[in-house]
Amino acid sequence: MNIAEVIINTEVRSLDRVYHYVVPENIEAAVGMRVSVPFGFGNRTEIGYIVGFTESSPFENLKAIKKLIDKEPIISEKGIELARYLRRTCLCPMSEAFKLLLPPRVNFKFEKIVSLCDGDADGLTLSQKKIYDTLKAIGGTAEYKKLLESCGLKSSAALTALKNKGLVSVTEKAVGGNKEKIRKRVSLAVSKEEAAQAEGLGKAMQKVLDLLMEYDSMLLSELIDFANCSATSVKALESRGLVITEDVAVLRSPIKADIKEKESLPPTDEQKNAIDTLKKAIDFGEKSEYLLFGVTGSGKTEVFLQAVDYCISRGKNAIVLVPEISLTPQMTRRFAERFGGKVAVLHSGLSLGERYDEWNRIRHGEVNVAVGARSAISASTAASCCAMRSRSAAVPIMSAAASSVVAAEAVAAGICISTSSAFCSCSIRADTASDSSSAGTCERVISTTPIFCSVRRKSSASPLKSTKLYLVISVTIFRLLC
């Protein structure tokens, strides 16, 4: 018997543990998928995350999984390990840790829907008749709790009695959750020659056919706008078998479509030295932090771009972290000009739909570079779900924020580059003025400015450990306040 280990999506700490459910033979479940399961004495439907499988269980009379919610895993095994680490160190439920690795509102809730059925309504009690008449007056369907409230009933006994008599049925419906944006697309159902020979068409219908013969297919909203017609004309053509309408997912991208790709610039001697140093580290798989020093306009971003380009050529991917959301657009534009549609953006300033679509693009391996603030770190766990399974396990993290560099190192292995002014000033003083009180915080400093030399300096204390402790304490305090 195949048994799944499931974490219930709940914030209640007493329920934050692994539950065993039988996997039916007709369900092909995998680690990282979400499932709907019966939970509790009332067998209410809850969402759960599969975190593992076992062949035996110490419990008897196990319940079975109702159905799969996802067609493929949405959380990788590394993501599950990270969630366990966060639960252990930040004292949060594991389901709350999962939310950090997923786009907002990806989960939904199940609501009970009451529907009226045909049957003999004689011999009902006052409460039962009140529910029956209310359902009949509002169209035959209502949400379970709202129906009881509108009837002024605190107990569900009368509703249960109606269900047992077959006068009503109770079903569950998924509500909420972030989904793909679905639009109607219209295309020709016949050849262009047959469409050109169609007769008996009105002016609007003919205009629709002319547009489809020119562009093959169009979104329904665009077609109506260009043809200056209504949806009735399109439905008339569909009823005659000339066009077909289908649902398609539309990408909500924060990157403007008018960005043109640009070639890389020839590096200066100082840039080439920095790039070559990073290339060697990438080739040997070093896990180090690099401080890239250079005055404004010295070409630090070009070093980022060429280092990321080299990562991609080696079959790897990159996360570019910026210190704040306001700097994301200009950095995104630079990377989009270099890598085109292979760039995704992740930060809290995007709409919920944009964040969901960008996360999906990363998960399906459609991009090589993720640009964003600290929340973009979760791109590494999204990418490792399925799209990057064949790629190198080490995901290079190219950062433009000193604090984010260390935070990123606590999550994913890779090469970190920082251009933080705080780290720069500290390192410059230590290297030029020999100030022993301002020890460098990076092991390596790479310069893009001719008057400074490349140096190597170890810090007296590990900034990684102290920053990880700071992050854990901050998250813990935040959770207590909430």
N, C-alpha and C positions, 0 to 999 in steps of 0.2 A: 504493500500500500504506500503510495506516494503522499507524503505529508508536508505541507508548506508551513514555514515559520513566518508569522505575520505580525507586524507592528500596526496597531490600530491608530488611525489619524485622530488623536485626541490630545487635549492639553491637560487632562486629569493625570496627576502623577501616579496615583494608585493603579492606573490602567496602563502605565508605561512599562510594558513587558512583552515578551514573545508569546503569542498564542498559536496553537496548532490547529490547522484546518486540513481536511482531506481534499486532495486535488482530483476532481472527476476526470474520467478517462477522456472525455471530449474536450477538455481544456488543456492547452499547451502553455503552461505557466513557466516563467523564468524569473530569476532573481532581479529585483529592481522594478518589477511591474506592480501596478496598483490593481487591487481586486475589490469587489464588493462582497461582503461577508455578513452572515447573520451574527448578531452580537447581543449578549445579555439574555436574561430570562424571557424578555419579550421578543427576542430574535429581530430586533430592529436592524435595518441595513446600515452598515458603516463601511467606510473606505479603509483599506489596509494596504501596507507595503510588504511585499514578499522580500525577506532578508536572507532566506536560506531554505534548505529542504532537509528532511530527515526520514528515515525508513521506519522508525518506531517512535512511540510516544508513551509516556507514563500515564496519560489520561485515557479514559474510556468514553465511548459514545461521542466521538468527535463530529463536529458539524462540517459541512462541505462548503467550499467556495461557490458562490452564486454565479459569478461571471467575471471575466477579465475586463478591465477598463481600458488598458493600453494594448496596442498591437505589438509593441516592442518596449524594452526596459526604458524608463525615464530617469533612473538613478543607477549609476554604475556601481560595481563592487567597491571601487575606491571611495565613491561617495558614501556608501554605507559604512565603511571603515571610518571615514571622517565624521559622520554623524555619531557613531559610537564614541569617538574621541571627544566631541563637543558635549555629549550627554555626561560623560565622565568628568570633564574639566569645568564645564560651565553650569552644571546642575540643571539642565533643561531636558524636557521630554524629547525622545528621539524624533518624534514627528515634527517638533518645532525645529530641530536641526535639519530635517529634510527640506523644510520650507526655505531655508537659506540657499539650497542648491537648486531650487525650482523657480520658475518665473512666478510673479504674483498672481493669485487667484487661479492657479492651475487646478486646484481641487474644488469640488462642489459638494452639495449636500443632497440628501434624499428626503423628499417630502411625500407624505401619504395623501393620495387623491381619492376622494369618495365619489363614486358614480352611481346614478340611479339605474335600477334594473326593472324589467317588466315583472309584474307579479300581483297577487291579491293583497291589497293594503287594508283589508278588514281586520278588526280585532286588535288594533295597535293601541298601546298606552299613550298617554298624553305626550310624554317625552319623545316617543318613537314617531308619533304623528307630526309633532313639531319639526323634527329633523326631516321627515319625508316631505312635508309640505314646503319647507325651506328649500330643499334640493330641487323640487319641482318648479318653484318660482324663479330660481336663479339659473335655470338651464340644464340642470341634471348633474353638474359636477361642481365640486368645491374642495378646497384644501382641508384636511382632516381637523386641524386645530382651530382654524378660522370658522369652520362650520359649527363646532361645539360652542365657540365663543358667541357667534351670532344667535345661537339658540338659547344662550344663557345657561348652558349645562357645564358642570365641573367634572362629571363622570362620563366615561365613554361606554357605560353599560348599555344604554339605549341604542347606541350606534352598533355595538357588537351584536345585539339582539336582531337588529335589522339585517346585518350581514349574515347571521345564521339562518334567517328566514329567506335569504336570497333576494331581498328587495334592494340591497345596495352591494356594490363591490368596492374593495379597497386595493388600490395599486400604488406603486412607488414611482416617483418621477425625479430625475436628477435636475437640480436647479443651480444656477450660478455657474462659476467656473469660467476661465478664460479659454476661448476657442479660436480656431482659425476664422478669418473673415471670408465668408462665402458670398460670392456674387454669381449672377446669371450670365452665362456666355452663350451667344447665338452664333450658329454657323450653318452653312448650307447642308441640306440633307440629300441634295442631288448634285450632279455635275454642273459646271458653269454653263455648258451648252444647253442643258435641259432647263436651267433657271432662266436663260435668255429667251427661251421659246415659250415661257409660261404666258397664258392669256387670261383675260378677264380680271386683271389686277387694277386696283385703284391707284391713285397717284402716290399716296403714302406707302403702300405696299411695294410698288415698283421702286421707289427710292430706297427702301430697305434692302431689296434684292440687289440693286446696283451697288450699294455699299458693301454688301457681303461678297459679291463677285469681285470687288476690287481688293478687299482686305481679308478675305477668307473667313475670318471670325471676328466678333467684337463683343465687348461687354454690353449687356442689355441697356444699361443706363447711358452708355456712350452712343449706342445705336439710335436710341430714342432721341438723344440730343442732336446728333448729326442729321438724322432724317427728318427732324421736326415733326414727329408723329407720336402716337400713344402706344402703350403696350398691346392694345387691342389689335393693331395692324400686325404685330409680330405673332400674336396668338392665331390670327386668321391664316397667316402663312404656314404656321406650324400645323394647323388642322388640315391644310391641303397637302402636307407632307413635303413642303419645299425647304423648310428650315427645321433645325432641332435646337432645343434649349437644354443646357446642362449646368450643374453647379460646379464652380471652380473656386479654389482657394486663391485669394488675392494677397500678395505680400505687402505688409505695412512697413516700409523701410524708412528710417530716419535720415538716410544718406540721399542727398539730392541727385536726381537723374542726370543733371547737366554737367556733372564733373567729368572732365576729359583726362585720360591717362597720360602721364608724362614719363619720359625716360629718366633713368638715374643719372646724376651728375658725376663727372670725374672727381674723385676725392683728392684733397690736398695731401701733402706728405704726412701731416699730423693726423688727419682723418684716416689715411691708409694704415698708419701704425695702429690706431685704435681698432679699426675694422679687422686687421690681420690678427690682433691679439684675441678678439672675440671669436673669430673663425677657428682658431686653434682650440679655444676652450670648448666650442661647440663640437668640434671633431672628436675631442677626447672625452666628451661627456662630463666636464667639470661642473660641479655645483657650487658656484661662487657668486659673490656680490661684486660688482664693478662700479666704481665711481667715475663717471665720464665728466671731466672738468673742461669748461670752455666758456669764454666770455660771450655775451649776447651777439649772435650773428656769426659765430665761429663754425657752425655747421654740425651741431650735436644731433639734430633731428635726422640729418642725412646719414649719420653713423647708425642711428636706430634703423632707418629704412633699409640700408644695405645689409645690416646684420640680420634683420628679419627676412630679407630676400634670400640670404644664404641659408637660414634655417629652413625655409620652404623648399629650397633646392635640395636639401638633405632629407626631405621627407618628413620634416617636423612642422610644428605650428607655433604661433607666438601670441602672447597676451601683452598688450600695451596698456599700462596703467598710468593714468594722469592724476595729479594731486587734487583736482577739483573739477566739478562738472562743467564750469564755465570754460575750461580749457579743452574740453573734449571736441567741440566742433572743428576747431582749427587743426587739431591733431588728426581727427578723423578724415578731414579733407586731404591732408598731406598723404595719408596712407591710401585713401581711395584713389588719389591721382596716380599712385604707384602700382597698386594691386587690383584696382577695378572693383568688380563685384565680389571679390574674395575677402571683403572686410565686413565684420559685424560690429555693432555698437551696443554696449550694455551700460546703462546707468539709470538712476532713479528719476531723471528728468524726462525720460521717454514716456509715452502713453503705455497703458497696460497692454494694448494690442501690439504695439511696436516691440516691447520687451519680449512678449511671447513669441512673436515671429522671428526675432533675432536669435532667441534661445533655440528655437527649432532648427534654424539654419545651421547653428553650431552643432547641434545634436546629430544632424543628418550629414555632417561633413561637407557642407556646401561652402565653407569659408576656411581660410588659413590663418586669419588674423582677427583677434577680438580686441577692440579698443574701448576703454571705459574707466570709470573710477574703481574704487576697491571692490564693489560688487561684481565686477567683471572677472574676479578670481574664480567664481563658480563656473566660468566657461570651461575650465579644465575638466571638471567632473561631468559636465554635460557632454563634452566632446568624447570622453572616454566611454560613454554608454554603448555606442555602436559604431559611430562613424570613424573613430580613430583606432579601432581595434587592431588594424593592420599596420598602424604607424608606430613610430618610436614612443616608448612609454614616457620619456622625458619631454615635457612641454616647456620650451623656453619662455621665460617671462621677462619681457623687456619693459622696464618701468621708468616713469618720469617723476616718481614720488618716493622720497626716501622712506617715509613711514610705510608706504604700501609695499616697498621692496621686501621688508622684513616680514610683513604680514603675508605676502605671497609665498615667501620661503616656508612659512609654517604650513602651507596648504599643498603646494606642488613643487616638485623638484625642477630645477632649471637654472638658467643664467639670468641674473638680475643686474640691471643697469640703472643707476640713479643719477639724476641731475639736480638733486635738491640743493638749494642755496645754503641751507643750514649745514648740510654735510660738506659742501664745497668750502665754506668759510672756515669750518673747523679743520679740514684737511690742509687748506692753504697755510693757515697759521702754523700748524704743526710742522709743515714741510719747509716753509720759508723762514720762519722765525724761531724754529726749534723750541717751540713752547711745549714743555712736557706736560702741562696741565690740560692741554687740548689734544688728547690722543685721537688719532684717526679712527673712524668707525668702519671703514671698508678695508679689506685686505689689499685691494688693488685700486690704483687711481690711474685713469687713462686721460691724457690731455689732448685737446684739439686746438690749443692755443700755443703758438711757437715759443713764447717766453717761459712756459712751464714744461718740465720734463715728466715723463711717465715714471711713477714711483710705486713701490710696494710697501705697505705699512700694515702691521697687524695691530688690532686694538687690544688694550689691556683687559677689557671685559667684553664678553660676548653680547653684542646688541640684540642678537636674535633671541636669546633666552629672556632678556629683560623685556623686550617688546612683546614676546609671546605671553609673559606673565601679565604685562599691562593690558593686553587684549582680553585675557581670561578674566581679570579683575573687572575691567570695564563692562564686559558682557554680563558678568554675574551681577554687578550693581544695577545695571539697566533692567535685568530680569526682576530683581527684587523690587525696584521702583514701580515696575509695571504691574 
